[in-house]
Amino acid sequence: MVEAMNDFAFVATGICGAQLLKQHGAPACLVVPWKYGYKSPKSIVQVVLTTEESSTFWQIQPHEYGFVSNVNSNIPHPRWNRGTSYWLDTGALFDTPIFNGYEEQVAHLYPDEPRSLQRPLARGERAR
């Protein structure tokens, strides 16, 4: 809830002047730009507030994707490098900034997020 209430999070109901398609999360999608896209709720049709963490598809594979799953290249992915990103229009490479470049606005939400390179997870270790 704290993430959803951040000034940089928003609910999208359309894209490029058209209503969202189902594959984009219709009828409404919470966009949290400093997280990986799969962590944003899609196809919101009901909101239920609980005190327990719910199980999600991405948590079925706890070795690769944890509950937090912020854009943080300091946490190595077991199968690919997250330290480098590229611009879609030019293909130019650049170092992936922590929190997708929103560090100044959201770092206070994650005081335990590592700011230095971490060792890769060993098999069976759970991602954060």
Secondary structure, 3 states (H helix, E strand, C coil): CCCCCCCCCEEECEECCEECCHHHCCCCEEECCCECHHHCCCCCCCCCCCCCCCCCHHHHCCCCCCCCCECCCCCCCCCCCCCEEECCCCCCEEECCHHHHCHHHHHHHCCCCCCCCCCCCCCCCCCC
